[in-house]
Structure formats: structure tokens, C-alpha cells
Amino acid sequence: MVTKTGEGKDMKSIKDTFWLDGWDGKCHSGFYYRNNIGQSIEEFEKKFNRKVVGITLDREGWNVEFILEDEKCQ
């Protein structure tokens, strides 16, 4: 499940919270981890001329998959 907050048209102005599937319980803020995924996405889009429209996080290996816009469907 994804919770969206914020307004705006560019990705930097929207905050998404990704919840573990099936999890239902109480929680509170833990710690903040700053990463460079935004920079990685921008570099990928420029290098390969493709648009990243989503990400998948593999919790087992903590790998991130970029989901790309399908040019054939436009």
C-alpha cells in the first residue's frame, strides 16, 4: 500500500510512504536515512532516455528496481 502526501507535479514535491503488504498495526517514526536515489533516477533517465515511473524495493536484498514507462503503449 502507498500513502501519498504533498502537492505538485514533479517527483521532488510528493512524499510517498510504502507499507509492508499485509501489515496492520501501530507504528511511529523510526529513523531517517538519506540516500541518492533521486540522483540515480535522474542519471538513469538521461543516460538511457527512459522515464522512471515507479520503483520496487526487494526487502530480502534491499535492491531497488526502476519501473519504466512502456514506449510501445503510448
C-alpha positions as CSV (number, residue, x, y, z in Angstrom):
1,M,0.0,0.0,0.0
2,V,1.2,3.5,-0.8
3,T,0.2,6.7,1.1
4,K,0.7,9.9,-0.9
5,T,1.2,13.3,0.7
6,G,2.1,16.7,-0.7
7,E,1.2,18.5,-3.9
8,G,2.9,19.3,-7.1
9,K,3.8,18.0,-10.5
10,D,7.4,16.9,-10.1
11,M,8.5,13.9,-8.1
12,K,10.5,16.0,-5.6
13,S,7.4,17.7,-4.2
14,I,5.5,14.4,-3.4
15,K,6.2,12.2,-0.4
16,D,5.1,8.5,-0.7
17,T,5.1,6.1,2.2
18,F,5.3,2.4,1.2
19,W,3.8,0.0,3.8
20,L,4.7,-3.7,4.1
21,D,2.0,-5.7,2.4
22,G,-0.5,-7.2,4.9
23,W,0.9,-5.3,7.8
24,D,-1.7,-3.8,10.2
25,G,-0.6,-2.4,13.5
26,K,0.6,0.6,15.4
27,C,3.8,2.4,14.4
28,H,5.8,5.6,14.9
29,S,8.6,7.3,13.1
30,G,11.9,5.4,13.4
31,F,15.0,7.0,11.8
32,Y,15.7,9.0,8.7
33,Y,18.0,7.6,6.0
34,R,19.2,10.0,3.4
35,N,20.0,8.4,0.0
36,N,20.8,9.5,-3.5
37,I,18.0,7.6,-5.3
38,G,16.7,10.8,-6.9
39,Q,20.1,11.5,-8.4
40,S,20.4,7.9,-9.6
41,I,17.0,8.1,-11.3
42,E,17.9,11.4,-13.0
43,E,21.2,9.9,-14.2
44,F,19.5,6.8,-15.5
45,E,16.8,8.8,-17.3
46,K,19.4,10.9,-19.1
47,K,21.7,8.1,-19.9
48,F,19.1,5.7,-21.3
49,N,16.5,8.3,-22.4
50,R,13.8,6.4,-20.5
51,K,11.2,7.6,-17.9
52,V,11.2,6.0,-14.5
53,V,7.5,5.8,-13.4
54,G,7.9,3.6,-10.3
55,I,10.2,1.6,-8.1
56,T,10.1,-1.8,-6.5
57,L,12.0,-2.5,-3.2
58,D,13.2,-6.1,-2.6
59,R,13.2,-6.4,1.2
60,E,15.3,-9.5,1.2
61,G,18.3,-8.0,-0.6
62,W,17.3,-4.3,-0.3
63,N,17.7,-3.9,-4.1
64,V,15.7,-1.3,-6.0
65,E,14.2,-1.9,-9.4
66,F,13.3,1.0,-11.6
67,I,9.9,0.6,-13.4
68,L,10.0,2.2,-16.8
69,E,7.3,3.8,-19.0
70,D,6.5,1.5,-21.8
71,E,7.2,3.4,-25.0
72,K,5.2,0.9,-27.1
73,C,2.0,1.7,-25.2
74,Q,1.9,5.4,-25.9
